[in-house]
Amino acid sequence: MSSIPPITCLRSFESVARLGSVTAAARELHVTHSAISQQIKVLEAMIGVTLVVREGRGLRVSEDGRLYALQIRESLNAIGEATRLIKAQPRSTELVVAVLPSFGLNWLLPRLPRFQDLQGHIGIRLQASLALSNLSRESVDVGIRMGTGDWEGMESQLLFHDETLVVAAPHFNGGVLPRSPEAIVASPIIFNMESWQPWCQAAGLDIDVPRSGLCSNDSNLVLQAVRLGQGIALERRSLVHDAIQRGELVQLSPISAPYPYPYWLVLPNRERSQARQRVFSSWLLGEVADYLDELA
């Protein structure tokens, strides 16, 4: 490791090569102009290669220096990513749960206090994202996903199948709510990324609902717009059931359509958190059973 130059020298040179200026590099790294120049001289002396060519009051990065800077930049990025990952490692009493924002907010979060009442010694860190993250790489202990359940290297357990239904705020349209399938599809619609075709088929409508107006890939935004009375929406029952029970939303029609992707409990192979995984999994499956009983 003695052949590796000091990190300060590498950062100084990479900054100069990227920004094209010692002054700009000094500003970025919060050091003096002379400190940057000295670090580059030390680096050149260590490796025996001219990295920067001084031209009058300016400078030019040599061809060798340009290639070296690219490699340094890649290595510094790798060090930064490794640091981020090690800092993200959960504590021994913490469980990291990856979940879609919509499911986390509307289904899981209202039920979590019951887990904390039972297992107060286990902290829960919710990692919410619309992206399908690599659970092993992201140091996640438990994932709740929608899909087919065939994630390589993961233990998957079916939670439940979902369905879509149409909801509105009680005050939508002055409280005069559309009830027939024809009136529903003729209403202002807040669109998510789901197709209306399965619901229309279940309703006996042979039409293609045009996608216009407000649309979002986040069901939380869609449901907030519905709560504000801006329109109706076709959403998964798991996201609206509790709000319907509280009277915040109204199911406009008993017609529903099966949702193609069920929810799964996904467990990466993590020896350090196996006990906490089992505790959380057992609790979650119990909550799912209660939820399905309530629907029935």
MIDOSE-1310 file (N, C-alpha, C; in nm, 2 decimals, decimal comma, always signed):
residues 296
mssi	+0,08/-0,12/+0,00/+0,00/+0,00/+0,00/+0,09/+0,13/+0,00; +0,22/+0,11/+0,02/+0,31/+0,23/+0,03/+0,31/+0,31/-0,11; +0,27/+0,24/-0,22/+0,28/+0,30/-0,35/+0,16/+0,39/-0,37; +0,06/+0,38/-0,28/-0,06/+0,46/-0,30/-0,04/+0,61/-0,25
ppit	-0,05/+0,71/-0,34/-0,03/+0,85/-0,29/-0,13/+0,89/-0,19; -0,10/+0,99/-0,11/-0,20/+1,04/-0,01/-0,33/+1,08/-0,08; -0,44/+1,06/-0,01/-0,57/+1,08/-0,07/-0,59/+1,23/-0,09; -0,52/+1,32/-0,01/-0,53/+1,46/-0,04/-0,47/+1,50/-0,17
clrs	-0,36/+1,44/-0,20/-0,30/+1,47/-0,33/-0,39/+1,42/-0,45; -0,44/+1,30/-0,44/-0,53/+1,25/-0,54/-0,66/+1,34/-0,56; -0,72/+1,38/-0,45/-0,84/+1,47/-0,46/-0,80/+1,60/-0,52; -0,69/+1,66/-0,48/-0,65/+1,79/-0,53/-0,63/+1,78/-0,68
fesv	-0,56/+1,68/-0,73/-0,53/+1,67/-0,87/-0,66/+1,64/-0,95; -0,74/+1,55/-0,90/-0,87/+1,52/-0,97/-0,95/+1,64/-0,98; -0,96/+1,72/-0,88/-1,04/+1,84/-0,88/-0,99/+1,94/-0,99; -0,85/+1,96/-0,99/-0,79/+2,05/-1,09/-0,82/+2,00/-1,23
arlg	-0,80/+1,87/-1,25/-0,82/+1,81/-1,39/-0,97/+1,83/-1,43; -1,06/+1,81/-1,34/-1,20/+1,82/-1,37/-1,25/+1,96/-1,39; -1,20/+2,05/-1,31/-1,24/+2,19/-1,31/-1,16/+2,28/-1,40; -1,03/+2,23/-1,43/-0,94/+2,31/-1,52/-0,88/+2,43/-1,46
svta	-0,88/+2,43/-1,33/-0,83/+2,55/-1,26/-0,79/+2,52/-1,12; -0,67/+2,57/-1,08/-0,63/+2,55/-0,94/-0,72/+2,63/-0,85; -0,75/+2,75/-0,89/-0,84/+2,84/-0,81/-0,97/+2,77/-0,78; -1,03/+2,71/-0,89/-1,16/+2,65/-0,87/-1,15/+2,53/-0,78
aare	-1,04/+2,45/-0,80/-1,02/+2,33/-0,71/-1,00/+2,37/-0,57; -0,93/+2,48/-0,54/-0,91/+2,53/-0,41/-1,04/+2,57/-0,34; -1,13/+2,63/-0,42/-1,26/+2,67/-0,38/-1,35/+2,55/-0,34; -1,34/+2,45/-0,43/-1,42/+2,33/-0,41/-1,38/+2,25/-0,29
lhvt	-1,25/+2,24/-0,26/-1,20/+2,17/-0,15/-1,17/+2,25/-0,02; -1,20/+2,38/-0,03/-1,19/+2,47/+0,08/-1,05/+2,47/+0,14; -0,96/+2,48/+0,05/-0,82/+2,50/+0,09/-0,76/+2,62/+0,01; -0,63/+2,65/+0,03/-0,57/+2,76/-0,04/-0,52/+2,72/-0,18
hsai	-0,50/+2,82/-0,26/-0,44/+2,80/-0,40/-0,30/+2,73/-0,39; -0,22/+2,78/-0,29/-0,09/+2,72/-0,28/-0,09/+2,58/-0,23; -0,19/+2,54/-0,15/-0,20/+2,41/-0,10/-0,23/+2,31/-0,21; -0,32/+2,35/-0,30/-0,35/+2,26/-0,42/-0,22/+2,24/-0,50
sqqi	-0,15/+2,35/-0,53/-0,03/+2,34/-0,61/+0,07/+2,25/-0,55; +0,09/+2,26/-0,42/+0,19/+2,18/-0,35/+0,15/+2,03/-0,35; +0,02/+2,00/-0,34/-0,03/+1,87/-0,34/+0,00/+1,80/-0,48; -0,02/+1,88/-0,58/+0,01/+1,83/-0,72/+0,16/+1,80/-0,74
kvle	+0,24/+1,89/-0,69/+0,39/+1,87/-0,70/+0,43/+1,75/-0,62; +0,38/+1,72/-0,50/+0,41/+1,60/-0,43/+0,37/+1,48/-0,51; +0,25/+1,48/-0,57/+0,20/+1,37/-0,65/+0,29/+1,34/-0,77; +0,33/+1,45/-0,84/+0,42/+1,43/-0,95/+0,55/+1,37/-0,91
amig	+0,60/+1,42/-0,80/+0,73/+1,37/-0,75/+0,72/+1,22/-0,71; +0,61/+1,18/-0,66/+0,59/+1,04/-0,61/+0,58/+0,94/-0,73; +0,51/+0,99/-0,84/+0,49/+0,89/-0,95/+0,59/+0,92/-1,06; +0,66/+1,03/-1,06/+0,76/+1,05/-1,16/+0,70/+1,08/-1,30
vtlv	+0,58/+1,14/-1,30/+0,52/+1,18/-1,43/+0,46/+1,32/-1,42; +0,48/+1,40/-1,53/+0,43/+1,53/-1,53/+0,28/+1,53/-1,56; +0,20/+1,57/-1,46/+0,06/+1,57/-1,47/+0,00/+1,70/-1,52; +0,06/+1,81/-1,49/+0,01/+1,94/-1,52/+0,12/+2,02/-1,58
vreg	+0,09/+2,08/-1,70/+0,19/+2,16/-1,77/+0,16/+2,31/-1,75; +0,25/+2,38/-1,69/+0,23/+2,52/-1,66/+0,25/+2,61/-1,78; +0,15/+2,69/-1,82/+0,16/+2,77/-1,94/+0,13/+2,91/-1,90; +0,24/+2,99/-1,88/+0,21/+3,13/-1,84/+0,15/+3,13/-1,70
rglr	+0,04/+3,20/-1,69/-0,03/+3,21/-1,56/-0,14/+3,10/-1,55; -0,15/+3,02/-1,66/-0,25/+2,91/-1,66/-0,18/+2,77/-1,65; -0,26/+2,67/-1,68/-0,21/+2,53/-1,68/-0,29/+2,45/-1,77; -0,23/+2,34/-1,81/-0,29/+2,24/-1,89/-0,26/+2,10/-1,84
vsed	-0,36/+2,02/-1,83/-0,34/+1,88/-1,78/-0,28/+1,80/-1,90; -0,17/+1,73/-1,87/-0,11/+1,65/-1,98/-0,20/+1,53/-2,02; -0,16/+1,46/-2,13/-0,24/+1,35/-2,17/-0,23/+1,24/-2,06; -0,11/+1,21/-2,01/-0,10/+1,12/-1,90/-0,18/+1,16/-1,78
grly	-0,18/+1,29/-1,75/-0,26/+1,34/-1,64/-0,41/+1,32/-1,66; -0,45/+1,34/-1,78/-0,60/+1,33/-1,81/-0,64/+1,18/-1,79; -0,57/+1,09/-1,84/-0,60/+0,95/-1,82/-0,60/+0,91/-1,67; -0,49/+0,96/-1,60/-0,48/+0,93/-1,46/-0,59/+0,99/-1,38
alqi	-0,64/+1,11/-1,41/-0,75/+1,17/-1,34/-0,88/+1,09/-1,36; -0,90/+1,04/-1,48/-1,02/+0,95/-1,49/-1,02/+0,83/-1,40; -0,90/+0,77/-1,39/-0,89/+0,65/-1,30/-0,91/+0,69/-1,16; -0,85/+0,80/-1,12/-0,86/+0,85/-0,98/-1,01/+0,88/-0,95
resl	-1,07/+0,94/-1,04/-1,21/+0,98/-1,02/-1,30/+0,86/-1,00; -1,27/+0,75/-1,08/-1,35/+0,63/-1,07/-1,32/+0,56/-0,93; -1,20/+0,57/-0,89/-1,16/+0,51/-0,76/-1,22/+0,59/-0,64; -1,22/+0,72/-0,65/-1,28/+0,80/-0,54/-1,43/+0,78/-0,53
naig	-1,49/+0,76/-0,65/-1,63/+0,73/-0,65/-1,66/+0,60/-0,58; -1,58/+0,50/-0,61/-1,59/+0,37/-0,55/-1,58/+0,37/-0,40; -1,48/+0,45/-0,35/-1,46/+0,47/-0,21/-1,58/+0,54/-0,15; -1,63/+0,64/-0,21/-1,75/+0,71/-0,16/-1,87/+0,61/-0,15
eatr	-1,89/+0,53/-0,25/-2,00/+0,43/-0,25/-1,98/+0,33/-0,14; -1,86/+0,28/-0,12/-1,83/+0,19/-0,02/-1,86/+0,25/+0,12; -1,82/+0,37/+0,14/-1,85/+0,44/+0,26/-1,99/+0,46/+0,29; -2,07/+0,49/+0,18/-2,21/+0,51/+0,20/-2,28/+0,38/+0,24
lika	-2,24/+0,27/+0,18/-2,29/+0,14/+0,21/-2,26/+0,10/+0,36; -2,14/+0,12/+0,40/-2,10/+0,08/+0,54/-2,18/+0,16/+0,64; -2,20/+0,29/+0,61/-2,27/+0,38/+0,70/-2,42/+0,34/+0,70; -2,47/+0,28/+0,60/-2,61/+0,24/+0,59/-2,64/+0,11/+0,66
qprs	-2,53/+0,04/+0,71/-2,56/-0,08/+0,78/-2,64/-0,06/+0,90; -2,75/-0,14/+0,92/-2,84/-0,12/+1,03/-2,77/-0,16/+1,16; -2,81/-0,09/+1,27/-2,76/-0,13/+1,40/-2,82/-0,27/+1,44; -2,76/-0,33/+1,54/-2,79/-0,47/+1,58/-2,94/-0,48/+1,63
telv	-3,00/-0,37/+1,67/-3,14/-0,37/+1,72/-3,23/-0,31/+1,62; -3,19/-0,30/+1,49/-3,27/-0,23/+1,39/-3,30/-0,32/+1,28; -3,42/-0,30/+1,22/-3,46/-0,38/+1,11/-3,50/-0,28/+0,99; -3,43/-0,30/+0,88/-3,45/-0,22/+0,76/-3,56/-0,28/+0,67
vavl	-3,67/-0,21/+0,65/-3,78/-0,27/+0,57/-3,80/-0,18/+0,44; -3,77/-0,24/+0,33/-3,79/-0,17/+0,20/-3,94/-0,19/+0,15; -4,00/-0,08/+0,11/-4,14/-0,08/+0,08/-4,17/+0,03/-0,02; -4,27/+0,00/-0,10/-4,32/+0,11/-0,19/-4,38/+0,22/-0,10
psfg	-4,36/+0,35/-0,14/-4,42/+0,46/-0,06/-4,57/+0,45/-0,04; -4,64/+0,41/-0,14/-4,79/+0,40/-0,13/-4,83/+0,29/-0,03; -4,77/+0,18/-0,04/-4,81/+0,07/+0,05/-4,76/+0,10/+0,19; -4,64/+0,16/+0,20/-4,59/+0,20/+0,33/-4,68/+0,29/+0,40
lnwl	-4,72/+0,40/+0,33/-4,80/+0,50/+0,39/-4,94/+0,45/+0,43; -5,01/+0,39/+0,33/-5,15/+0,36/+0,35/-5,18/+0,22/+0,41; -5,09/+0,13/+0,41/-5,12/+0,00/+0,47/-5,03/-0,03/+0,59; -4,90/-0,02/+0,57/-4,81/-0,07/+0,67/-4,80/+0,03/+0,79
lprl	-4,78/+0,16/+0,76/-4,76/+0,25/+0,86/-4,87/+0,26/+0,97; -5,00/+0,25/+0,93/-5,10/+0,25/+1,04/-5,10/+0,13/+1,13; -5,03/+0,02/+1,08/-5,03/-0,10/+1,16/-4,90/-0,12/+1,24; -4,80/-0,04/+1,21/-4,67/-0,05/+1,27/-4,67/-0,03/+1,43
prfq	-4,75/+0,06/+1,48/-4,75/+0,08/+1,62/-4,78/-0,05/+1,70; -4,86/-0,14/+1,64/-4,89/-0,27/+1,71/-4,76/-0,35/+1,72; -4,68/-0,35/+1,61/-4,55/-0,42/+1,62/-4,46/-0,36/+1,72; -4,46/-0,23/+1,73/-4,37/-0,16/+1,83/-4,42/-0,18/+1,97
dlqg	-4,55/-0,19/+1,99/-4,60/-0,23/+2,12/-4,55/-0,37/+2,16; -4,55/-0,46/+2,07/-4,51/-0,60/+2,10/-4,36/-0,61/+2,11; -4,28/-0,54/+2,02/-4,14/-0,56/+2,00/-4,07/-0,43/+2,01; -4,08/-0,36/+2,13/-4,03/-0,23/+2,14/-3,88/-0,22/+2,14
higi	-3,81/-0,33/+2,15/-3,66/-0,34/+2,15/-3,61/-0,34/+2,00; -3,70/-0,36/+1,90/-3,66/-0,36/+1,76/-3,70/-0,23/+1,70; -3,60/-0,16/+1,65/-3,63/-0,03/+1,58/-3,66/-0,06/+1,43; -3,75/+0,01/+1,37/-3,78/-0,01/+1,23/-3,73/+0,11/+1,15
rlqa	-3,66/+0,08/+1,04/-3,62/+0,18/+0,95/-3,69/+0,16/+0,82; -3,78/+0,24/+0,78/-3,85/+0,22/+0,65/-3,77/+0,28/+0,54; -3,75/+0,21/+0,44/-3,67/+0,25/+0,32/-3,77/+0,25/+0,21; -3,83/+0,37/+0,18/-3,94/+0,38/+0,08/-3,88/+0,43/-0,05
slal	-3,92/+0,36/-0,16/-3,87/+0,40/-0,29/-3,96/+0,33/-0,40; -3,98/+0,41/-0,51/-4,05/+0,35/-0,62/-3,96/+0,26/-0,71; -3,83/+0,27/-0,69/-3,74/+0,19/-0,76/-3,73/+0,05/-0,70; -3,70/-0,05/-0,79/-3,69/-0,19/-0,74/-3,54/-0,20/-0,70
snls	-3,51/-0,18/-0,58/-3,37/-0,18/-0,53/-3,32/-0,33/-0,51; -3,19/-0,34/-0,52/-3,12/-0,47/-0,49/-3,12/-0,48/-0,34; -3,20/-0,57/-0,28/-3,21/-0,58/-0,14/-3,08/-0,62/-0,07; -3,00/-0,71/-0,13/-2,88/-0,75/-0,08/-2,78/-0,63/-0,08
resv	-2,77/-0,56/-0,19/-2,68/-0,45/-0,20/-2,71/-0,34/-0,11; -2,84/-0,31/-0,09/-2,88/-0,20/-0,01/-2,89/-0,23/+0,14; -2,85/-0,34/+0,18/-2,85/-0,38/+0,33/-2,99/-0,38/+0,39; -3,08/-0,43/+0,31/-3,22/-0,43/+0,35/-3,24/-0,57/+0,42
dvgi	-3,32/-0,57/+0,53/-3,35/-0,70/+0,60/-3,47/-0,76/+0,55; -3,57/-0,68/+0,52/-3,70/-0,73/+0,48/-3,76/-0,64/+0,37; -3,81/-0,70/+0,26/-3,87/-0,63/+0,16/-4,02/-0,67/+0,14; -4,10/-0,57/+0,11/-4,24/-0,60/+0,07/-4,26/-0,55/-0,07
rmgt	-4,28/-0,64/-0,16/-4,28/-0,61/-0,31/-4,41/-0,66/-0,37; -4,43/-0,60/-0,49/-4,54/-0,65/-0,58/-4,46/-0,72/-0,70; -4,52/-0,83/-0,74/-4,46/-0,90/-0,86/-4,50/-1,05/-0,86; -4,40/-1,13/-0,92/-4,43/-1,27/-0,94/-4,37/-1,36/-0,83
gdwe	-4,28/-1,30/-0,75/-4,23/-1,38/-0,64/-4,10/-1,45/-0,67; -4,04/-1,43/-0,79/-3,93/-1,51/-0,83/-3,80/-1,42/-0,83; -3,77/-1,37/-0,72/-3,64/-1,29/-0,71/-3,53/-1,38/-0,67; -3,43/-1,38/-0,75/-3,31/-1,47/-0,73/-3,24/-1,44/-0,60
gmes	-3,21/-1,55/-0,53/-3,13/-1,54/-0,41/-3,21/-1,49/-0,29; -3,35/-1,48/-0,31/-3,43/-1,43/-0,20/-3,54/-1,53/-0,16; -3,57/-1,53/-0,03/-3,68/-1,61/+0,01/-3,81/-1,53/+0,00; -3,91/-1,58/-0,07/-4,03/-1,50/-0,10/-4,15/-1,58/-0,04
qllf	-4,24/-1,51/+0,02/-4,37/-1,56/+0,08/-4,48/-1,47/+0,04; -4,58/-1,54/-0,02/-4,70/-1,46/-0,07/-4,77/-1,40/+0,05; -4,80/-1,27/+0,04/-4,88/-1,20/+0,14/-5,03/-1,20/+0,10; -5,07/-1,13/-0,01/-5,21/-1,14/-0,05/-5,22/-1,08/-0,19
hdet	-5,33/-1,12/-0,26/-5,36/-1,07/-0,39/-5,45/-0,94/-0,37; -5,43/-0,85/-0,46/-5,51/-0,72/-0,45/-5,61/-0,71/-0,56; -5,69/-0,60/-0,55/-5,78/-0,57/-0,66/-5,79/-0,42/-0,67; -5,85/-0,37/-0,78/-5,86/-0,23/-0,80/-6,01/-0,19/-0,80
lvva	-6,04/-0,07/-0,74/-6,17/-0,02/-0,73/-6,17/+0,13/-0,75; -6,28/+0,19/-0,77/-6,29/+0,33/-0,79/-6,33/+0,41/-0,67; -6,26/+0,51/-0,63/-6,29/+0,59/-0,51/-6,30/+0,74/-0,55; -6,36/+0,81/-0,45/-6,37/+0,96/-0,46/-6,38/+1,01/-0,32
aphf	-6,36/+1,14/-0,30/-6,39/+1,20/-0,18/-6,54/+1,22/-0,16; -6,59/+1,22/-0,03/-6,73/+1,23/-0,01/-6,79/+1,36/-0,07; -6,70/+1,47/-0,07/-6,75/+1,60/-0,12/-6,73/+1,62/-0,27; -6,67/+1,52/-0,34/-6,65/+1,54/-0,48/-6,78/+1,57/-0,55
nggv	-6,77/+1,67/-0,65/-6,89/+1,71/-0,73/-7,00/+1,75/-0,64; -6,97/+1,82/-0,53/-7,07/+1,88/-0,44/-7,14/+1,77/-0,37; -7,08/+1,65/-0,36/-7,15/+1,54/-0,29/-7,24/+1,45/-0,38; -7,26/+1,50/-0,50/-7,33/+1,42/-0,60/-7,24/+1,32/-0,67
lprs	-7,22/+1,20/-0,62/-7,12/+1,11/-0,66/-7,17/+1,02/-0,78; -7,08/+1,00/-0,88/-7,12/+0,91/-0,99/-7,12/+0,77/-0,94; -7,23/+0,69/-0,97/-7,24/+0,56/-0,92/-7,24/+0,45/-1,03; -7,30/+0,49/-1,15/-7,31/+0,39/-1,26/-7,17/+0,39/-1,33
peai	-7,14/+0,27/-1,39/-7,01/+0,27/-1,46/-6,99/+0,38/-1,57; -7,11/+0,41/-1,64/-7,10/+0,51/-1,74/-7,07/+0,65/-1,68; -7,13/+0,68/-1,57/-7,11/+0,81/-1,50/-6,97/+0,81/-1,44; -6,92/+0,70/-1,40/-6,78/+0,70/-1,34/-6,68/+0,73/-1,44
vasp	-6,68/+0,66/-1,56/-6,58/+0,69/-1,66/-6,59/+0,82/-1,73; -6,71/+0,89/-1,71/-6,73/+1,02/-1,77/-6,69/+1,13/-1,67; -6,65/+1,09/-1,55/-6,61/+1,19/-1,45/-6,46/+1,23/-1,47; -6,42/+1,34/-1,41/-6,28/+1,38/-1,41/-6,20/+1,27/-1,33
iifn	-6,09/+1,22/-1,40/-6,02/+1,11/-1,34/-5,87/+1,15/-1,31; -5,83/+1,12/-1,19/-5,69/+1,13/-1,16/-5,62/+1,00/-1,19; -5,53/+1,00/-1,29/-5,47/+0,87/-1,34/-5,34/+0,84/-1,26; -5,33/+0,71/-1,23/-5,20/+0,65/-1,20/-5,15/+0,58/-1,32
mesw	-5,06/+0,48/-1,30/-5,00/+0,41/-1,41/-5,08/+0,29/-1,45; -5,19/+0,26/-1,38/-5,27/+0,14/-1,40/-5,37/+0,16/-1,52; -5,39/+0,05/-1,59/-5,49/+0,06/-1,70/-5,63/+0,04/-1,64; -5,73/+0,12/-1,70/-5,87/+0,11/-1,66/-5,94/-0,01/-1,73
qpwc	-5,87/-0,07/-1,83/-5,94/-0,17/-1,91/-5,99/-0,29/-1,83; -5,92/-0,35/-1,73/-5,98/-0,46/-1,66/-6,10/-0,42/-1,58; -6,10/-0,30/-1,52/-6,22/-0,26/-1,45/-6,34/-0,23/-1,54; -6,31/-0,17/-1,66/-6,42/-0,15/-1,76/-6,48/-0,28/-1,80
qaag	-6,39/-0,38/-1,83/-6,44/-0,51/-1,87/-6,53/-0,58/-1,76; -6,48/-0,56/-1,63/-6,57/-0,61/-1,52/-6,70/-0,54/-1,51; -6,70/-0,41/-1,55/-6,82/-0,33/-1,55/-6,91/-0,35/-1,67; -6,86/-0,43/-1,77/-6,94/-0,45/-1,89/-6,93/-0,33/-1,99
ldid	-6,82/-0,25/-1,98/-6,80/-0,14/-2,07/-6,70/-0,17/-2,17; -6,74/-0,15/-2,30/-6,65/-0,18/-2,41/-6,59/-0,04/-2,46; -6,52/+0,02/-2,37/-6,46/+0,15/-2,41/-6,31/+0,16/-2,37; -6,24/+0,25/-2,42/-6,11/+0,28/-2,38/-6,10/+0,42/-2,31
vprs	-6,08/+0,42/-2,18/-6,08/+0,55/-2,11/-5,96/+0,63/-2,15; -5,98/+0,75/-2,21/-5,87/+0,83/-2,25/-5,79/+0,88/-2,14; -5,66/+0,87/-2,14/-5,57/+0,93/-2,03/-5,55/+1,07/-2,06; -5,61/+1,16/-1,98/-5,59/+1,30/-1,99/-5,60/+1,36/-1,86
glcs	-5,56/+1,49/-1,85/-5,56/+1,56/-1,72/-5,44/+1,52/-1,63; -5,47/+1,51/-1,50/-5,36/+1,49/-1,40/-5,33/+1,34/-1,40; -5,20/+1,31/-1,40/-5,15/+1,17/-1,39/-5,02/+1,17/-1,31; -5,00/+1,07/-1,22/-4,88/+1,05/-1,14/-4,84/+0,91/-1,13
ndsn	-4,71/+0,88/-1,12/-4,66/+0,75/-1,10/-4,66/+0,71/-0,95; -4,70/+0,81/-0,86/-4,70/+0,78/-0,72/-4,85/+0,79/-0,67; -4,90/+0,67/-0,62/-5,04/+0,66/-0,57/-5,07/+0,76/-0,46; -4,96/+0,79/-0,38/-4,99/+0,89/-0,27/-5,03/+1,02/-0,32
lvlq	-4,97/+1,07/-0,43/-5,01/+1,19/-0,49/-5,15/+1,18/-0,56; -5,18/+1,07/-0,62/-5,31/+1,05/-0,68/-5,42/+1,05/-0,57; -5,40/+0,98/-0,46/-5,50/+0,98/-0,35/-5,51/+1,11/-0,28; -5,41/+1,19/-0,27/-5,42/+1,32/-0,22/-5,50/+1,41/-0,31
avrl	-5,48/+1,40/-0,44/-5,57/+1,48/-0,53/-5,71/+1,44/-0,52; -5,74/+1,31/-0,50/-5,87/+1,26/-0,48/-5,93/+1,32/-0,35; -5,85/+1,32/-0,24/-5,90/+1,37/-0,12/-5,94/+1,52/-0,13; -5,87/+1,59/-0,22/-5,89/+1,73/-0,24/-6,01/+1,76/-0,33
gqgi	-6,07/+1,65/-0,38/-6,19/+1,66/-0,46/-6,16/+1,70/-0,60; -6,04/+1,67/-0,65/-6,00/+1,71/-0,78/-6,05/+1,60/-0,89; -6,09/+1,49/-0,84/-6,14/+1,39/-0,94/-6,15/+1,25/-0,87; -6,18/+1,15/-0,95/-6,19/+1,01/-0,89/-6,07/+0,94/-0,94
aler	-6,05/+0,82/-0,88/-5,93/+0,74/-0,92/-5,96/+0,59/-0,91; -5,89/+0,51/-0,99/-5,89/+0,37/-0,98/-5,76/+0,33/-0,90; -5,78/+0,27/-0,78/-5,67/+0,24/-0,70/-5,68/+0,10/-0,64; -5,57/+0,05/-0,59/-5,57/-0,08/-0,52/-5,64/-0,07/-0,39
rslv	-5,71/-0,18/-0,36/-5,79/-0,18/-0,23/-5,70/-0,16/-0,11; -5,58/-0,22/-0,12/-5,49/-0,22/+0,00/-5,46/-0,07/+0,03; -5,46/+0,02/-0,06/-5,42/+0,16/-0,04/-5,54/+0,24/+0,01; -5,66/+0,20/-0,01/-5,78/+0,28/+0,02/-5,87/+0,22/+0,12
hdai	-5,85/+0,10/+0,16/-5,95/+0,03/+0,25/-5,96/+0,10/+0,38; -5,85/+0,14/+0,44/-5,86/+0,21/+0,57/-5,92/+0,34/+0,56; -5,89/+0,42/+0,45/-5,95/+0,55/+0,43/-6,10/+0,54/+0,41; -6,15/+0,43/+0,34/-6,29/+0,41/+0,32/-6,36/+0,38/+0,46
qrge	-6,29/+0,30/+0,54/-6,34/+0,27/+0,67/-6,35/+0,39/+0,76; -6,26/+0,49/+0,74/-6,27/+0,61/+0,82/-6,36/+0,72/+0,76; -6,41/+0,69/+0,64/-6,50/+0,78/+0,58/-6,43/+0,89/+0,50; -6,30/+0,88/+0,48/-6,23/+0,98/+0,40/-6,25/+0,97/+0,25
lvql	-6,27/+0,84/+0,21/-6,30/+0,81/+0,07/-6,42/+0,73/+0,06; -6,48/+0,73/-0,06/-6,60/+0,65/-0,08/-6,58/+0,56/-0,20; -6,61/+0,43/-0,19/-6,61/+0,34/-0,30/-6,73/+0,37/-0,39; -6,71/+0,40/-0,51/-6,82/+0,45/-0,60/-6,91/+0,34/-0,65
spis	-6,85/+0,22/-0,66/-6,92/+0,11/-0,72/-6,87/-0,02/-0,66; -6,95/-0,12/-0,64/-6,91/-0,25/-0,59/-6,82/-0,33/-0,69; -6,81/-0,28/-0,81/-6,73/-0,35/-0,91/-6,59/-0,33/-0,88; -6,51/-0,44/-0,89/-6,37/-0,43/-0,88/-6,30/-0,53/-0,98
apyp	-6,17/-0,51/-1,00/-6,10/-0,60/-1,09/-5,97/-0,65/-1,03; -5,94/-0,78/-1,05/-5,82/-0,83/-0,99/-5,69/-0,75/-1,04; -5,60/-0,73/-0,94/-5,48/-0,67/-0,97/-5,38/-0,78/-1,01; -5,30/-0,76/-1,12/-5,22/-0,87/-1,17/-5,10/-0,91/-1,08
ypyw	-5,06/-0,82/-0,99/-4,93/-0,85/-0,91/-4,96/-0,85/-0,76; -4,95/-0,97/-0,70/-4,98/-0,97/-0,55/-4,86/-0,92/-0,48; -4,88/-0,90/-0,35/-4,78/-0,86/-0,26/-4,70/-0,98/-0,20; -4,57/-0,96/-0,18/-4,48/-1,06/-0,13/-4,40/-1,01/-0,02
lvlp	-4,37/-1,10/+0,07/-4,27/-1,07/+0,18/-4,14/-1,13/+0,12; -4,04/-1,05/+0,11/-3,91/-1,09/+0,05/-3,80/-1,08/+0,16; -3,73/-1,19/+0,18/-3,62/-1,19/+0,28/-3,49/-1,22/+0,22; -3,39/-1,13/+0,22/-3,26/-1,16/+0,18/-3,19/-1,25/+0,28
nrer	-3,09/-1,32/+0,24/-3,02/-1,41/+0,33/-2,92/-1,33/+0,42; -2,97/-1,29/+0,54/-2,89/-1,21/+0,63/-2,88/-1,28/+0,76; -2,76/-1,34/+0,79/-2,75/-1,41/+0,92/-2,76/-1,32/+1,04; -2,71/-1,20/+1,03/-2,71/-1,11/+1,14/-2,85/-1,07/+1,18
sqar	-2,95/-1,08/+1,09/-3,08/-1,03/+1,13/-3,19/-1,13/+1,11; -3,15/-1,26/+1,11/-3,25/-1,37/+1,09/-3,35/-1,37/+1,20; -3,31/-1,35/+1,33/-3,41/-1,35/+1,44/-3,51/-1,24/+1,42; -3,46/-1,12/+1,39/-3,55/-1,00/+1,37/-3,64/-1,02/+1,25
qrvf	-3,58/-1,09/+1,14/-3,66/-1,12/+1,03/-3,78/-1,21/+1,06; -3,75/-1,31/+1,14/-3,86/-1,41/+1,18/-3,97/-1,34/+1,26; -3,92/-1,25/+1,36/-4,02/-1,18/+1,44/-4,11/-1,09/+1,36; -4,05/-1,01/+1,27/-4,13/-0,92/+1,19/-4,22/-1,00/+1,09
sswl	-4,16/-1,11/+1,03/-4,24/-1,18/+0,94/-4,37/-1,24/+1,00; -4,35/-1,30/+1,12/-4,46/-1,36/+1,19/-4,57/-1,25/+1,22; -4,52/-1,14/+1,27/-4,62/-1,03/+1,30/-4,69/-0,98/+1,17; -4,61/-0,97/+1,06/-4,67/-0,92/+0,94/-4,78/-1,02/+0,88
lgev	-4,75/-1,14/+0,89/-4,84/-1,24/+0,84/-4,97/-1,24/+0,92; -4,96/-1,22/+1,05/-5,07/-1,20/+1,14/-5,16/-1,08/+1,10; -5,09/-0,97/+1,07/-5,16/-0,85/+1,03/-5,24/-0,88/+0,89; -5,17/-0,95/+0,80/-5,23/-0,98/+0,67/-5,36/-1,06/+0,69
adyl	-5,35/-1,16/+0,78/-5,46/-1,25/+0,81/-5,58/-1,17/+0,87; -5,55/-1,08/+0,96/-5,66/-0,99/+1,01/-5,72/-0,90/+0,90; -5,63/-0,85/+0,82/-5,68/-0,76/+0,71/-5,77/-0,84/+0,61; -5,73/-0,96/+0,58/-5,81/-1,04/+0,49/-5,95/-1,09/+0,55
dela	-5,94/-1,11/+0,68/-6,06/-1,15/+0,75/-6,16/-1,03/+0,75; -6,10/-0,91/+0,77/-6,18/-0,79/+0,77/-6,25/-0,77/+0,63; -6,18/-0,79/+0,52/-6,23/-0,78/+0,39/-6,34/-0,88/+0,37; -6,32/-1,00/+0,42/-6,42/-1,11/+0,40/-6,55/-1,08/+0,48
